[in-house]
Amino acid sequence: MSVTELVGKKIRHHRRSKEITIQELSRVCGLTVNYISLIEKGEANPSLNKLHAIINALEVHWSDIMPTKDEQKVISEKELSSY
C-alpha cells in the first residue's frame, strides 16, 4: 500500500465514522465528489491545501490521516522491495 492509498483509506474511514456522505464532504470542503472519491481510493495525490480542507471539514487532525511510524516503515520496506 502506498502513502497515497493509506491516507485515502484513513480519510474514508473518518468520513464514514462521522456518517458524512462524499456529497456532504464535497460541499463543505469545496472539492468535487469525483476528486474526493479518487483521493479515498488512493488514485489522486492531493496537495497539502486540499488535504487541509478535508481535515477541517471532517474535524480531525493531521495525525489522524498521516501514516504512523509503523505504517511508514512498512511502506518504505515495500518500496525498497519493489526495486
C-alpha positions as CSV (number, residue, x, y, z in Angstrom):
1,M,0.0,0.0,0.0
2,S,1.3,3.5,-0.9
3,V,1.2,6.6,1.2
4,T,-1.5,8.0,-1.1
5,E,-3.6,4.8,-0.7
6,L,-3.2,4.8,3.1
7,V,-4.1,8.5,3.5
8,G,-7.2,8.0,1.3
9,K,-8.2,4.9,3.3
10,K,-7.9,6.9,6.5
11,I,-9.9,9.8,5.1
12,R,-12.7,7.4,4.0
13,H,-12.7,5.8,7.5
14,H,-13.1,9.2,9.2
15,R,-15.8,10.3,6.8
16,R,-17.8,7.1,7.2
17,S,-17.4,7.0,11.0
18,K,-18.9,10.5,11.1
19,E,-21.6,9.3,8.8
20,I,-20.8,12.0,6.2
21,T,-21.5,11.3,2.5
22,I,-19.0,12.2,-0.2
23,Q,-21.5,14.8,-1.4
24,E,-21.6,16.5,2.1
25,L,-17.9,16.5,2.4
26,S,-17.6,17.9,-1.1
27,R,-19.9,20.8,-0.2
28,V,-18.1,21.6,3.0
29,C,-14.5,21.4,1.7
30,G,-15.1,22.7,-1.8
31,L,-13.7,19.8,-3.7
32,T,-15.6,17.8,-6.3
33,V,-17.3,14.5,-5.4
34,N,-15.2,12.8,-8.1
35,Y,-11.9,14.2,-6.7
36,I,-12.7,13.1,-3.1
37,S,-13.6,9.6,-4.4
38,L,-10.2,9.5,-6.2
39,I,-8.4,10.6,-3.1
40,E,-10.2,7.9,-1.0
41,K,-9.3,5.2,-3.5
42,G,-5.6,6.4,-3.5
43,E,-5.8,7.3,-7.1
44,A,-5.2,11.1,-6.6
45,N,-2.3,12.8,-4.8
46,P,-3.9,15.9,-3.3
47,S,-2.0,19.0,-2.3
48,L,-1.5,19.9,1.3
49,N,-4.1,22.7,0.9
50,K,-6.7,20.2,-0.4
51,L,-5.9,17.8,2.5
52,H,-6.2,20.7,4.9
53,A,-9.7,21.5,3.5
54,I,-10.7,17.8,4.0
55,I,-9.2,17.7,7.5
56,N,-11.1,20.8,8.5
57,A,-14.3,19.5,7.0
58,L,-14.0,16.2,8.9
59,E,-12.9,18.0,12.1
60,V,-9.9,15.7,12.5
61,H,-6.2,16.3,13.0
62,W,-3.3,15.8,10.5
63,S,-2.1,13.0,12.7
64,D,-5.4,11.2,12.1
65,I,-4.8,10.8,8.4
66,M,-1.0,10.7,8.2
67,P,0.9,7.3,8.3
68,T,2.1,6.3,11.8
69,K,5.7,5.5,12.3
70,D,5.0,1.8,11.9
71,E,3.0,2.3,8.8
72,Q,5.8,4.4,7.3
73,K,8.2,1.6,8.0
74,V,6.0,-0.9,6.2
75,I,5.5,1.5,3.2
76,S,9.3,2.1,3.0
77,E,10.1,-1.6,3.1
78,K,7.6,-2.3,0.3
79,E,9.0,0.5,-1.8
80,L,12.6,-0.9,-1.3
81,S,11.5,-4.5,-2.2
82,S,9.9,-3.3,-5.5
83,Y,13.3,-2.2,-6.9
